[in-house]
């Protein structure tokens, strides 16, 4: 495929004081990344140049529109969203100016994706507290992008080659999970996940396994009532609507079954229930993908890692996997 016909994938730099700029440079130094897409970085030229210095084979090419991207190995095409001072580019030392810039990069990329000027948005890690300090009161990327796209039915999924996990509840205290679970939320997570596996992952009839909330999936009410009152009715409704769905199954066994090929995805009730097994299998290459959006958004599955920022040891594997998944999703949506 000619470079000019490859999909344009937008990559947002994340917090400039974190590892985002470093993993971008490391990922785009790999010529293989340019064989399937034309990457365009939304970020700060100074932040990238600090990391390009370590690589003699890379240059930064500033462009004004994604259509100018060539996707050539050895070159990083950059849409310069911000021009930060040196005080905002100190690795491991986040500040409000950098926080505002990281949000501006996301907003710019999402708006271009909404207009069809880029095929997908791939995000590097941000600081949620800095997002709030910069005047954007969202829980994170997912909620910000959902708001910008007018999306109400969206699901956070973490995915690797062996295991995919969709979450009913995301960032909340563990003690609040039971009160946040509803039949409608569980059903919606199943439905959004199943539809996305067809549309974005190219599966014909995805198999969804649903985890219980309590040990032994409640043991017939002995250890909790949520399975019988909330989760099982949601699964039955999903089956009645034509989804291939089973559960609730004991949380301590369902993930092994899924990783062994028994399910295409698991719906987990809360954050750590799903992400502990996911990260055990895919700590370096997992991808965070938001399902149910009109645009395609994938992300690295790690944080800003301020403790190692600037040390040259950040691993770009998750970013590479996120770009790869975004390209796959673009291709699958074109088949519709």
Backbone bond lengths (Angstrom), bond angles and torsions (degrees), N, CA, C in turn:
res aa  C-N    CA-C-N  psi(-1)  N-CA   C-N-CA  omega(-1)  CA-C   N-CA-C  phi
1 X - - - 1.464 - - 1.520 109.79 -
2 X 1.341 117.16 133.21 1.450 121.16 179.21 1.521 110.94 -67.92
3 X 1.356 115.71 147.49 1.460 120.68 -176.90 1.521 111.68 -56.10
4 X 1.329 117.12 -37.82 1.458 120.59 -177.13 1.510 114.33 -67.70
5 X 1.322 117.73 -15.60 1.462 120.99 -179.71 1.531 112.19 -101.91
6 X 1.315 117.50 -4.46 1.461 120.68 179.16 1.525 110.08 -72.39
7 X 1.341 117.95 148.11 1.461 119.76 179.99 1.528 111.47 -65.10
8 X 1.330 115.49 145.37 1.459 121.11 175.78 1.527 108.03 -89.23
9 X 1.322 116.66 122.90 1.462 122.59 -179.94 1.528 108.81 -112.21
10 X 1.327 116.43 118.96 1.452 120.72 178.75 1.518 111.09 -85.20
11 X 1.332 116.90 133.16 1.459 122.55 179.06 1.523 108.27 -119.48
12 X 1.329 117.16 118.91 1.460 120.35 178.23 1.522 110.09 -90.66
13 X 1.343 116.73 142.31 1.464 120.06 -168.39 1.522 114.49 -74.94
14 X 1.351 118.68 -16.73 1.455 119.61 -174.87 1.522 110.62 73.98
15 X 1.323 116.82 -161.75 1.454 121.00 178.63 1.528 108.61 -67.76
16 X 1.324 118.30 121.90 1.473 119.84 -177.94 1.519 113.75 -63.53
17 X 1.339 117.71 -19.01 1.463 120.34 178.47 1.526 112.05 -87.52
18 X 1.338 116.70 -3.82 1.454 121.12 178.21 1.514 111.55 -97.84
19 X 1.325 115.98 -159.43 1.471 120.24 -176.19 1.519 113.33 -87.78
20 X 1.334 117.97 -1.53 1.458 120.59 -177.63 1.519 114.49 -51.50
21 X 1.348 119.09 -56.33 1.466 119.48 179.70 1.526 113.40 -57.92
22 X 1.331 116.86 -37.37 1.472 120.04 -179.40 1.517 111.90 -66.06
23 X 1.335 117.60 -46.26 1.466 118.53 -177.81 1.526 111.16 -70.94
24 X 1.336 117.58 -28.61 1.461 119.75 175.43 1.522 110.08 -62.93
25 X 1.331 115.91 -49.62 1.464 120.11 -179.43 1.526 110.50 -61.81
26 X 1.318 117.51 -43.90 1.463 120.26 179.93 1.526 111.51 -64.29
27 X 1.326 116.82 -42.14 1.463 119.53 -179.33 1.522 111.46 -65.81
28 X 1.336 116.81 -43.89 1.466 120.11 -176.11 1.521 112.68 -79.91
29 X 1.337 117.24 -7.75 1.461 120.22 171.54 1.520 111.23 -74.15
30 X 1.325 116.09 -15.46 1.466 122.35 179.05 1.524 109.03 -84.78
31 X 1.311 117.08 114.90 1.463 121.72 -177.31 1.521 112.55 -59.82
32 X 1.336 117.15 -26.07 1.467 120.20 -179.92 1.528 111.46 -61.99
33 X 1.321 117.06 -27.83 1.462 120.63 -178.43 1.518 112.08 -65.04
34 X 1.317 117.24 -22.38 1.457 121.16 -175.47 1.527 112.77 -95.23
35 X 1.318 116.70 0.05 1.467 119.83 -178.86 1.524 113.02 -82.71
36 X 1.342 117.11 -19.27 1.459 120.23 -176.59 1.523 113.75 -117.11
37 X 1.349 116.87 -10.46 1.464 118.64 -177.76 1.521 110.32 -158.57
38 X 1.336 113.96 170.77 1.462 121.41 172.23 1.528 107.14 -110.64
39 X 1.323 118.36 99.58 1.466 120.39 -178.52 1.528 111.06 -74.19
40 X 1.319 115.87 138.35 1.461 122.30 173.52 1.520 107.63 -128.07
41 X 1.322 116.70 124.17 1.454 121.34 -179.23 1.527 109.75 -92.56
42 X 1.328 115.77 134.10 1.459 122.21 173.09 1.522 106.55 -105.81
43 X 1.317 117.04 109.64 1.452 117.63 -175.15 1.506 114.28 -175.81
44 X 1.321 115.09 -150.01 1.454 123.68 -175.52 1.524 109.41 -115.50
45 X 1.329 116.08 126.70 1.453 120.17 -177.58 1.510 113.03 -60.18
46 X 1.338 117.19 -39.40 1.462 120.53 -179.80 1.510 112.14 -63.32
47 X 1.332 117.20 -40.35 1.460 120.90 179.84 1.522 111.31 -63.14
48 X 1.327 116.49 -39.50 1.464 119.67 179.22 1.522 111.34 -72.15
49 X 1.327 116.93 -41.52 1.462 119.79 -177.29 1.525 111.89 -63.03
50 X 1.320 116.77 -32.69 1.468 119.60 176.99 1.523 110.93 -58.72
51 X 1.318 116.74 -32.97 1.463 121.16 -177.50 1.521 112.27 -93.58
52 X 1.320 117.62 -25.61 1.465 120.84 178.32 1.524 110.74 -69.03
53 X 1.329 117.41 -25.61 1.460 120.77 -179.54 1.519 111.99 -54.58
54 X 1.329 115.52 -30.72 1.473 119.44 -178.63 1.530 112.12 -77.27
55 X 1.328 116.17 -9.73 1.466 119.51 -179.17 1.531 109.54 -123.78
56 X 1.304 116.28 117.05 1.463 120.34 -179.60 1.521 112.86 -78.33
57 X 1.312 117.44 -9.93 1.459 121.15 -174.53 1.523 113.35 -99.51
58 X 1.345 117.15 11.76 1.462 120.48 -177.49 1.514 111.45 -123.27
59 X 1.321 115.65 141.60 1.458 121.79 172.15 1.523 108.14 -129.07
60 X 1.323 115.83 156.43 1.461 121.43 178.18 1.519 108.99 -106.11
61 X 1.316 116.08 127.90 1.459 122.36 -179.31 1.525 108.52 -116.23
62 X 1.316 117.13 108.04 1.462 120.27 -178.91 1.526 110.27 -80.03
63 X 1.323 114.91 130.05 1.460 121.83 179.18 1.521 108.43 -126.02
64 X 1.329 115.90 166.93 1.468 119.43 -179.61 1.516 112.74 -109.12
65 X 1.332 117.02 -15.81 1.467 120.85 -178.45 1.529 109.10 -147.24
66 X 1.331 117.99 145.44 1.469 120.70 -178.86 1.528 113.90 -57.15
67 X 1.318 117.60 -27.38 1.469 119.93 -179.55 1.526 112.10 -62.88
68 X 1.332 117.51 -18.13 1.463 121.62 179.60 1.525 112.47 -83.14
69 X 1.302 117.15 -8.78 1.466 120.71 -176.85 1.519 110.91 -67.52
70 X 1.323 116.20 132.53 1.460 121.83 179.89 1.522 112.86 -100.31
71 X 1.319 116.22 -24.46 1.458 119.00 -179.61 1.512 113.41 67.10
72 X 1.333 117.07 37.27 1.459 120.44 -178.75 1.524 111.28 -91.99
73 X 1.315 117.61 136.14 1.469 119.95 174.88 1.522 110.35 -59.11
74 X 1.317 115.71 143.97 1.454 120.12 179.71 1.512 113.97 88.71
75 X 1.343 116.08 -1.77 1.461 119.41 -178.82 1.522 110.01 -134.59
76 X 1.316 115.97 136.37 1.460 121.34 175.60 1.523 108.40 -106.24
77 X 1.326 116.66 115.34 1.459 121.19 176.01 1.522 108.47 -81.44
78 X 1.328 116.58 122.25 1.458 122.43 -173.38 1.517 111.66 -122.97
79 X 1.331 116.28 127.83 1.455 121.63 165.38 1.516 105.92 -95.58
80 X 1.301 115.60 110.51 1.461 121.21 -173.06 1.530 109.52 -80.06
81 X 1.312 115.45 95.53 1.459 121.31 -177.99 1.521 111.28 -76.74
82 X 1.329 117.04 -29.69 1.465 121.10 -174.77 1.522 109.60 -142.05
83 X 1.322 115.16 165.11 1.457 122.17 177.94 1.523 107.27 -136.96
84 X 1.310 115.11 83.96 1.462 121.32 -172.20 1.524 112.20 -81.97
85 X 1.330 114.72 149.93 1.451 120.12 174.47 1.514 110.79 -76.22
86 X 1.335 115.97 163.63 1.460 120.89 -176.38 1.525 112.58 -58.94
87 X 1.340 116.65 -30.15 1.462 119.56 -177.88 1.524 112.04 -67.48
88 X 1.340 117.27 -19.71 1.470 121.58 178.88 1.521 112.08 -94.54
89 X 1.326 116.49 0.00 1.465 120.58 -176.37 1.531 112.03 -115.77
90 X 1.329 115.87 22.32 1.461 118.85 178.18 1.528 108.72 -84.46
91 X 1.337 118.39 116.13 1.469 120.42 -178.44 1.526 111.75 -55.63
92 X 1.327 115.21 133.35 1.454 120.79 177.75 1.510 114.89 80.35
93 X 1.340 117.73 2.77 1.458 122.20 -178.42 1.530 109.87 -124.02
94 X 1.337 117.48 75.29 1.458 120.72 -176.40 1.527 112.72 -68.15
95 X 1.328 115.36 150.30 1.454 120.90 178.38 1.516 110.82 -144.15
96 X 1.321 116.38 167.52 1.460 121.57 -175.85 1.529 111.78 -64.07
97 X 1.338 117.50 -37.49 1.467 120.10 179.55 1.529 110.48 -61.19
98 X 1.325 115.02 -43.66 1.464 118.66 176.67 1.512 111.76 -66.02
99 X 1.351 116.89 -34.62 1.454 120.74 177.62 1.517 112.11 -64.25
100 X 1.334 116.00 -41.25 1.471 119.60 177.20 1.520 110.37 -64.99
101 X 1.335 116.72 -38.65 1.465 120.60 -179.65 1.525 111.60 -65.43
102 X 1.334 116.21 -41.29 1.470 118.52 -178.59 1.523 110.66 -63.20
103 X 1.343 117.24 -35.99 1.464 119.89 177.77 1.523 110.48 -71.25
104 X 1.332 117.60 -39.29 1.465 121.05 178.02 1.530 110.96 -59.18
105 X 1.325 116.81 -36.77 1.467 120.58 178.69 1.522 110.84 -65.41
106 X 1.330 116.15 -43.04 1.469 120.30 178.74 1.516 110.33 -63.05
107 X 1.324 116.49 -48.37 1.460 121.41 -177.55 1.531 110.69 -59.94
108 X 1.327 116.78 -44.90 1.463 120.58 -179.86 1.521 111.33 -61.78
109 X 1.334 116.96 -45.90 1.465 120.58 -178.94 1.518 111.79 -66.03
110 X 1.329 117.26 -42.34 1.468 120.06 -179.43 1.528 110.81 -64.76
111 X 1.313 117.38 -41.42 1.460 119.85 178.50 1.526 110.80 -61.41
112 X 1.316 117.67 -39.44 1.471 120.76 177.70 1.519 111.07 -68.38
113 X 1.320 116.70 -36.48 1.464 119.79 177.10 1.522 110.50 -65.71
114 X 1.322 117.30 -40.08 1.467 121.38 178.33 1.527 111.11 -61.30
115 X 1.331 116.56 -33.20 1.473 120.66 179.75 1.525 112.01 -86.71
116 X 1.320 117.18 -1.65 1.458 120.28 179.46 1.514 114.22 79.24
117 X 1.345 117.11 16.45 1.456 120.62 -178.52 1.525 112.33 -83.29
118 X 1.323 117.05 -20.08 1.455 122.51 169.48 1.519 107.45 -132.05
119 X 1.331 115.90 154.74 1.454 119.34 -175.24 1.507 114.68 -82.35
120 X 1.335 116.48 -24.83 1.463 120.39 -176.91 1.517 109.15 -163.33
121 X 1.328 114.80 161.45 1.462 121.94 175.64 1.528 108.00 -116.49
122 X 1.321 116.39 126.65 1.464 122.92 175.20 1.526 106.85 -115.48
123 X 1.320 116.83 123.94 1.459 119.72 -172.95 1.516 112.92 -108.59
124 X 1.330 114.80 139.18 1.465 121.52 171.98 1.525 108.89 -92.76
125 X 1.325 118.25 165.84 1.472 120.73 -168.17 1.527 114.21 -67.70
126 X 1.342 113.66 144.95 1.455 121.12 179.09 1.529 110.10 -123.26
127 X 1.312 114.78 170.18 1.460 121.62 173.04 1.522 108.26 -101.83
128 X 1.328 116.45 119.64 1.464 120.12 -179.81 1.522 111.33 -65.98
129 X 1.326 116.76 -36.14 1.464 118.94 179.78 1.523 110.85 -67.62
130 X 1.329 117.41 -38.51 1.467 119.89 176.92 1.517 111.00 -67.09
131 X 1.335 116.83 -35.22 1.459 119.98 176.12 1.525 109.69 -58.60
132 X 1.314 116.72 -43.75 1.461 120.84 178.93 1.526 111.00 -65.56
133 X 1.326 116.61 -43.47 1.463 120.60 -179.94 1.530 111.71 -63.61
134 X 1.325 115.91 -28.55 1.467 120.39 179.48 1.524 112.03 -83.59
135 X 1.337 116.94 2.97 1.455 120.04 174.24 1.513 115.44 95.54
136 X 1.335 117.00 19.65 1.464 120.69 -179.70 1.533 108.03 -122.46
137 X 1.333 118.22 93.43 1.475 122.22 -172.68 1.523 114.45 -80.00
138 X 1.325 116.51 59.28 1.465 121.31 178.12 1.523 109.41 -111.06
139 X 1.331 115.93 157.75 1.462 120.48 179.29 1.522 112.05 -70.08
140 X 1.324 116.65 -23.27 1.453 120.38 -178.25 1.519 110.65 170.09
141 X 1.345 114.29 -167.53 1.463 121.06 178.14 1.527 112.36 -49.82
142 X 1.329 114.78 -50.23 1.463 120.38 -171.17 1.516 111.87 -55.47
143 X 1.330 116.82 -49.05 1.456 120.91 -176.51 1.535 111.38 -70.79
144 X 1.334 117.27 -36.53 1.465 120.74 177.15 1.525 110.81 -62.28
145 X 1.315 116.77 -48.59 1.461 120.61 -177.63 1.530 110.75 -68.45
146 X 1.322 117.16 -37.71 1.467 120.11 176.51 1.521 110.11 -60.92
147 X 1.333 116.98 -42.16 1.464 120.89 178.39 1.523 111.08 -63.28
148 X 1.323 117.07 -43.02 1.465 120.97 -178.35 1.522 112.62 -66.54
149 X 1.326 116.53 -28.73 1.462 120.33 -177.81 1.526 112.94 -100.70
150 X 1.335 116.15 3.72 1.460 119.84 179.84 1.509 113.66 65.23
151 X 1.326 116.25 33.14 1.468 120.56 -175.71 1.529 110.63 -97.14
152 X 1.320 116.13 130.57 1.464 121.59 177.39 1.525 111.80 -107.58
153 X 1.322 116.89 -36.87 1.460 121.06 -179.94 1.522 109.27 -99.33
154 X 1.303 116.11 87.60 1.461 121.27 179.72 1.520 108.64 -132.19
155 X 1.326 115.59 155.66 1.462 121.90 -174.53 1.522 108.93 -138.73
156 X 1.325 115.70 138.68 1.464 121.22 174.31 1.524 108.69 -90.24
157 X 1.324 115.67 123.68 1.458 120.60 177.64 1.520 109.60 -125.53
158 X 1.313 116.00 138.52 1.460 122.72 172.23 1.515 107.50 -108.26
159 X 1.329 116.43 132.94 1.452 118.96 -171.45 1.516 112.98 -138.03
160 X 1.325 114.64 141.17 1.452 123.35 171.21 1.521 107.66 -134.65
161 X 1.307 117.07 -174.44 1.460 120.50 -179.15 1.529 112.00 -66.14
162 X 1.331 118.45 -35.11 1.465 121.27 -174.38 1.528 113.67 -100.16
163 X 1.321 117.64 -22.57 1.456 119.51 -173.05 1.522 110.74 -144.75
164 X 1.342 114.83 136.06 1.466 122.06 173.84 1.522 107.02 -126.99
165 X 1.328 116.02 133.12 1.457 120.72 -176.65 1.519 109.88 -131.06
166 X 1.333 116.82 124.96 1.459 122.79 175.37 1.524 108.46 -106.80
167 X 1.332 116.64 143.01 1.461 121.58 -172.52 1.525 112.19 -110.75
168 X 1.336 115.83 133.24 1.467 120.92 175.44 1.522 109.76 -77.91
169 X 1.319 117.84 -47.04 1.463 121.97 172.43 1.523 107.41 -114.90
170 X 1.330 116.69 153.68 1.468 118.46 -173.19 1.523 110.58 -117.83
171 X 1.294 117.93 -95.69 1.462 121.32 -175.28 1.523 110.20 -98.74
172 X 1.314 114.90 96.92 1.461 121.00 178.71 1.522 108.16 -155.49
173 X 1.321 116.04 162.76 1.459 120.06 177.51 1.523 109.97 -65.66
174 X 1.316 116.29 143.92 1.462 120.40 -178.77 1.528 111.28 -58.46
175 X 1.322 117.31 -36.92 1.465 120.36 -178.64 1.529 112.51 -66.02
176 X 1.349 117.07 -18.29 1.462 120.70 -178.75 1.529 113.19 -90.52
177 X 1.327 117.43 -12.90 1.463 120.54 -174.08 1.533 113.01 -56.94
178 X 1.335 120.13 -51.15 1.473 118.74 -177.75 1.526 113.69 -56.37
179 X 1.329 117.08 -38.89 1.469 119.46 -179.03 1.519 112.15 -74.43
180 X 1.329 117.55 -20.43 1.467 120.76 179.82 1.522 112.65 -86.77
181 X 1.321 116.91 -18.60 1.466 119.89 -179.13 1.526 110.59 -74.99
182 X 1.324 115.61 131.81 1.456 121.62 173.23 1.527 108.22 -136.38
183 X 1.306 114.63 158.74 1.466 119.05 177.02 1.528 110.53 -58.31
184 X 1.329 116.73 -39.86 1.461 120.53 -177.65 1.524 110.83 -65.27
185 X 1.344 117.82 -40.88 1.459 121.00 -179.68 1.529 111.22 -66.04
186 X 1.316 116.50 -42.39 1.464 119.39 179.44 1.526 110.10 -65.15
187 X 1.329 116.26 -45.02 1.470 119.72 178.88 1.527 110.78 -60.62
188 X 1.329 116.48 -46.43 1.464 120.46 -178.08 1.521 111.01 -60.77
189 X 1.336 117.90 -40.38 1.459 121.14 179.01 1.520 110.83 -63.32
190 X 1.322 116.55 -42.04 1.468 120.47 176.97 1.517 110.45 -61.39
191 X 1.324 117.27 -48.39 1.460 121.80 -175.68 1.524 112.17 -65.52
192 X 1.335 116.67 -46.75 1.471 120.02 -179.65 1.523 110.39 -62.99
193 X 1.320 116.71 -41.04 1.466 121.23 179.51 1.519 111.03 -63.68
194 X 1.311 116.98 -47.51 1.469 120.94 -178.84 1.526 111.11 -61.65
195 X 1.324 117.10 -44.63 1.474 120.66 -179.66 1.524 110.93 -63.95
196 X 1.334 117.21 -40.33 1.458 120.52 -179.24 1.521 111.66 -68.87
197 X 1.333 117.32 -35.49 1.460 119.30 178.06 1.524 111.04 -64.07
198 X 1.318 116.83 -30.21 1.470 121.01 175.43 1.519 110.15 -76.45
199 X 1.335 116.28 -53.38 1.465 121.14 -173.41 1.520 113.58 -69.91
200 X 1.328 116.24 -45.70 1.461 120.86 -171.45 1.520 114.39 -98.58
201 X 1.342 116.82 -28.04 1.456 120.10 -177.19 1.528 112.72 -105.71
202 X 1.324 116.60 -2.99 1.461 120.54 174.76 1.510 115.54 72.46
203 X 1.340 118.14 23.03 1.463 121.04 179.27 1.540 109.75 -88.82
204 X 1.296 116.66 141.65 1.471 119.98 -179.24 1.521 112.50 -81.11
205 X 1.300 116.91 -46.01 1.464 120.98 -177.43 1.529 109.19 -140.14
206 X 1.317 117.77 76.48 1.465 120.51 -176.05 1.516 112.81 -63.43
207 X 1.324 115.06 144.14 1.466 122.55 180.00 1.523 108.48 -104.22
208 X 1.320 116.30 121.60 1.451 121.97 -177.12 1.527 110.03 -108.53
209 X 1.324 116.83 126.49 1.452 121.80 172.69 1.523 108.84 -104.09
210 X 1.316 117.45 138.01 1.463 121.54 -176.93 1.526 109.47 -114.49
211 X 1.320 115.51 126.74 1.467 120.98 179.43 1.516 110.89 -82.84
212 X 1.316 116.04 147.61 1.453 120.25 171.13 1.519 109.49 -77.24
213 X 1.309 115.66 173.34 1.467 120.57 177.51 1.524 111.38 -91.50
214 X 1.310 116.15 -40.12 1.459 122.23 -170.84 1.530 112.36 -100.67
215 X 1.336 117.91 163.91 1.470 120.33 174.34 1.525 111.11 -54.05
216 X 1.319 115.69 138.81 1.464 122.57 179.82 1.525 111.71 59.95
217 X 1.347 116.82 24.05 1.468 121.79 -176.73 1.522 110.91 54.37
218 X 1.325 115.54 37.72 1.458 120.67 174.99 1.501 115.71 92.86
219 X 1.336 117.68 -19.22 1.482 121.50 -179.28 1.528 110.76 50.27
220 X 1.350 114.54 55.98 1.476 121.27 178.54 1.529 112.76 55.21
221 X 1.316 115.64 38.43 1.456 120.95 176.75 1.517 115.05 91.56
222 X 1.335 117.97 -7.21 1.454 120.63 -178.21 1.529 112.12 -66.59
223 X 1.361 116.42 -35.67 1.461 120.71 -176.82 1.525 112.92 -110.68
224 X 1.309 117.46 11.42 1.458 120.06 -179.61 1.514 111.61 150.44
225 X 1.322 116.04 154.26 1.468 120.64 -174.96 1.522 114.22 -106.03
226 X 1.328 117.78 -3.96 1.471 120.03 -173.59 1.532 112.35 -63.25
227 X 1.316 117.21 -34.01 1.470 119.36 -179.82 1.526 111.14 -61.75
228 X 1.331 116.99 -47.88 1.464 120.63 -176.96 1.523 112.43 -76.76
229 X 1.318 116.55 -33.08 1.462 119.56 -174.46 1.523 113.13 -87.09
230 X 1.342 117.58 -29.82 1.468 120.28 -171.73 1.526 112.81 -123.36
231 X 1.335 116.58 -55.53 1.457 119.98 -167.83 1.522 112.26 -73.20
232 X 1.341 117.41 -49.37 1.467 119.95 -178.37 1.535 111.87 -61.63
233 X 1.332 120.18 -43.92 1.470 119.54 176.32 1.534 112.82 -59.53
234 X 1.337 116.84 -35.76 1.463 119.66 178.02 1.523 111.16 -66.85
235 X 1.346 116.49 -41.02 1.463 120.58 177.32 1.523 110.39 -63.68
236 X 1.309 117.51 -43.44 1.467 120.98 179.54 1.524 111.11 -62.65
237 X 1.323 117.06 -38.38 1.467 120.52 177.50 1.525 110.64 -65.55
238 X 1.334 116.34 -40.72 1.458 120.17 179.58 1.530 111.04 -64.67
239 X 1.334 116.78 -41.73 1.464 120.56 177.69 1.524 110.37 -62.93
240 X 1.334 116.59 -41.83 1.465 120.76 179.11 1.526 111.47 -62.66
241 X 1.335 116.70 -28.85 1.465 120.95 179.46 1.524 112.84 -88.31
242 X 1.322 117.53 4.85 1.450 120.65 172.70 1.512 116.54 100.81
243 X 1.331 118.14 4.32 1.460 120.15 178.98 1.530 110.00 -85.61
244 X 1.321 116.38 141.15 1.456 121.26 175.55 1.522 107.59 -83.16
245 X 1.307 115.29 101.74 1.460 120.86 -168.05 1.525 109.77 -145.24
246 X 1.344 116.72 139.55 1.454 121.58 179.60 1.527 110.66 -136.91
247 X 1.319 116.26 151.36 1.455 120.66 176.08 1.519 111.37 137.18
248 X 1.311 116.82 -176.46 1.476 126.55 3.35 1.524 112.79 -79.64
249 X 1.344 114.07 140.29 1.457 121.52 178.19 1.528 110.05 -107.68
250 X 1.347 117.73 154.73 1.465 120.11 176.97 1.526 111.42 -54.41
251 X 1.315 117.81 130.78 1.467 120.58 -178.15 1.526 114.13 -60.85
252 X 1.330 117.92 -24.22 1.468 118.51 -176.35 1.525 113.18 -82.27
253 X 1.341 118.01 -2.99 1.467 120.00 178.82 1.523 114.00 -124.63
254 X 1.318 118.25 -23.01 1.463 120.15 -171.82 1.524 112.47 -66.00
255 X 1.333 117.82 -33.10 1.460 119.68 -176.83 1.528 111.73 -72.03
256 X 1.322 117.15 -35.54 1.461 120.13 174.48 1.519 109.60 -63.53
257 X 1.313 116.47 -42.48 1.465 120.19 179.11 1.527 110.81 -61.71
258 X 1.335 117.11 -42.01 1.457 120.42 179.84 1.526 111.44 -67.86
259 X 1.336 116.61 -43.71 1.463 120.44 -179.62 1.521 111.93 -65.41
260 X 1.328 116.62 -21.26 1.465 121.61 178.14 1.525 112.16 -89.69
261 X 1.324 117.10 3.26 1.458 120.91 176.08 1.512 115.25 102.97
262 X 1.332 117.86 3.96 1.460 119.82 -177.29 1.510 114.88 -74.92
263 X 1.335 117.42 -26.43 1.459 122.16 178.00 1.517 109.27 -137.00
264 X 1.335 115.33 152.35 1.462 120.17 176.07 1.526 111.45 -84.48
265 X 1.309 117.00 -21.34 1.461 121.86 175.86 1.519 109.27 -160.17
266 X 1.322 115.87 154.39 1.458 122.34 175.15 1.522 108.46 -115.08
267 X 1.315 116.88 133.97 1.457 121.83 171.23 1.523 107.12 -93.64
268 X 1.333 116.08 115.75 1.458 122.05 -179.45 1.520 109.75 -103.06
269 X 1.320 116.53 152.18 1.457 120.48 -174.73 1.524 113.39 -81.22
270 X 1.340 117.12 -27.58 1.463 118.04 -178.90 1.528 109.98 -150.42
271 X 1.312 114.74 168.06 1.456 124.20 -170.41 1.528 113.80 -50.45
272 X 1.333 117.28 -63.23 1.459 119.16 -173.66 1.524 113.18 -71.10
273 X 1.316 117.36 -26.56 1.459 119.32 177.44 1.525 110.17 -58.41
274 X 1.318 116.92 -40.94 1.455 120.81 -178.33 1.512 114.59 -88.73
275 X 1.339 116.54 -33.92 1.467 118.44 -171.36 1.520 114.28 -86.57
276 X 1.319 118.18 -20.67 1.466 118.48 175.29 1.535 110.72 -63.87
277 X 1.325 120.10 -51.95 1.472 118.47 177.46 1.530 112.75 -66.02
278 X 1.352 116.10 -35.60 1.460 119.46 -179.48 1.524 110.60 -62.13
279 X 1.321 116.50 -46.83 1.464 119.44 -177.45 1.530 112.56 -75.20
280 X 1.312 116.57 -22.96 1.459 118.85 174.50 1.526 109.84 -63.64
281 X 1.328 116.11 -38.85 1.465 121.17 -179.27 1.522 112.92 -87.28
282 X 1.328 117.21 -33.07 1.469 120.79 -169.84 1.523 112.26 -132.00
283 X 1.317 117.18 45.87 1.462 119.37 -175.77 1.524 112.26 -61.01
284 X 1.324 118.25 -36.23 1.462 121.35 -175.50 1.528 113.85 -95.04
285 X 1.323 117.75 -22.60 1.463 118.39 -171.48 1.525 114.44 -124.51
286 X 1.334 118.18 13.84 1.464 119.68 179.19 1.522 110.34 -72.20
287 X 1.334 114.70 153.25 1.463 121.62 179.59 1.515 108.62 -125.13
288 X 1.318 115.80 136.92 1.458 122.55 173.37 1.528 107.11 -94.76
289 X 1.310 117.37 121.27 1.464 120.74 -179.02 1.527 109.20 -128.79
290 X 1.318 115.67 135.13 1.457 120.52 178.04 1.519 108.89 -93.58
291 X 1.320 116.25 116.27 1.458 122.12 -179.29 1.527 109.98 -90.04
292 X 1.322 116.04 151.17 1.456 120.87 174.20 1.515 114.94 89.36
293 X 1.339 118.39 6.02 1.461 121.19 178.46 1.528 110.68 -91.18
294 X 1.354 117.63 154.47 1.466 119.46 174.59 1.523 112.49 -72.97
295 X 1.345 116.87 -19.03 1.459 121.42 174.24 1.521 108.75 -108.93
296 X 1.327 115.94 168.95 1.459 121.13 178.37 1.516 108.53 -97.96
297 X 1.334 116.06 126.93 1.456 120.90 176.89 1.523 110.24 -136.35
298 X 1.323 115.46 121.23 1.456 121.29 172.27 1.529 107.74 -122.12
299 X 1.317 116.06 167.36 1.461 119.43 -176.71 1.519 110.03 -154.48
300 X 1.324 114.76 160.94 1.456 119.30 169.80 1.523 108.51 -66.22
301 X 1.317 115.48 156.01 1.469 120.43 179.25 1.526 110.02 -106.79
302 X 1.315 115.89 53.13 1.465 119.52 174.80 1.516 108.04 -157.44
303 X 1.320 115.37 170.83 1.448 120.82 -176.11 1.517 113.55 -93.89
304 X 1.330 115.24 -166.59 1.459 121.75 -175.56 1.525 112.90 -69.72
305 X 1.316 116.91 -22.10 1.483 122.35 176.98 1.524 111.28 50.40
306 X 1.327 116.42 53.57 1.468 120.72 -179.63 1.529 111.97 -56.73
307 X 1.337 116.49 -29.88 1.463 119.69 -175.83 1.522 113.29 -66.43
308 X 1.340 117.26 -23.59 1.463 118.91 179.07 1.527 112.41 -114.96
309 X 1.337 117.32 0.44 1.464 120.56 -179.79 1.523 110.34 -59.12
310 X 1.326 115.69 134.89 1.457 121.03 178.33 1.504 114.93 84.35
311 X 1.329 117.91 -2.80 1.464 120.63 -177.61 1.528 112.87 -94.39
312 X 1.334 116.20 -6.51 1.459 119.60 176.92 1.507 114.87 76.64
313 X 1.341 118.12 16.73 1.468 120.02 -175.72 1.530 112.73 -115.83
314 X 1.334 117.83 4.51 1.462 120.17 -179.73 1.525 110.69 -66.44
315 X 1.327 115.76 141.25 1.465 122.85 -176.41 1.538 109.82 -94.17
316 X 1.334 119.44 122.44 1.461 121.76 -179.12 1.526 114.51 -86.69
317 X 1.337 118.21 7.37 1.468 120.89 -172.84 1.524 112.82 -58.32
318 X 1.342 116.98 -43.31 1.456 119.40 -178.63 1.516 111.19 -66.24
319 X 1.320 118.02 -37.78 1.469 120.48 177.57 1.523 110.90 -64.75
320 X 1.317 116.67 -43.11 1.467 119.66 177.26 1.526 110.83 -59.39
321 X 1.335 115.71 -43.37 1.467 119.86 179.65 1.526 110.70 -65.09
322 X 1.343 117.01 -37.44 1.469 120.60 179.79 1.524 111.44 -65.74
323 X 1.330 117.02 -39.89 1.465 120.70 176.75 1.526 110.02 -65.85
324 X 1.320 116.39 -44.04 1.464 120.97 178.92 1.518 111.40 -58.85
325 X 1.344 116.53 -43.62 1.460 120.06 179.23 1.519 111.13 -66.76
326 X 1.318 117.57 -39.63 1.467 120.58 178.47 1.525 110.91 -60.42
327 X 1.328 116.97 -42.24 1.472 120.83 178.23 1.528 110.21 -61.94
328 X 1.341 116.67 -44.34 1.464 120.50 177.96 1.519 111.27 -58.98
329 X 1.329 117.41 -42.88 1.447 121.57 -178.44 1.537 110.91 -66.65
330 X 1.315 116.71 -39.47 1.476 120.61 176.41 1.524 110.29 -58.80
331 X 1.321 115.83 -47.29 1.463 120.08 -179.14 1.526 111.63 -63.13
332 X 1.341 117.13 -41.13 1.452 120.06 -178.55 1.526 111.80 -68.56
333 X 1.337 117.45 -37.79 1.462 118.88 177.83 1.525 111.97 -68.00
334 X 1.310 117.71 -27.83 1.464 119.82 178.18 1.519 111.77 -69.70
335 X 1.337 116.79 -19.40 1.466 120.54 -179.80 1.523 112.36 -78.53
336 X 1.348 116.78 -11.65 1.466 120.16 -176.69 1.530 111.46 -63.69
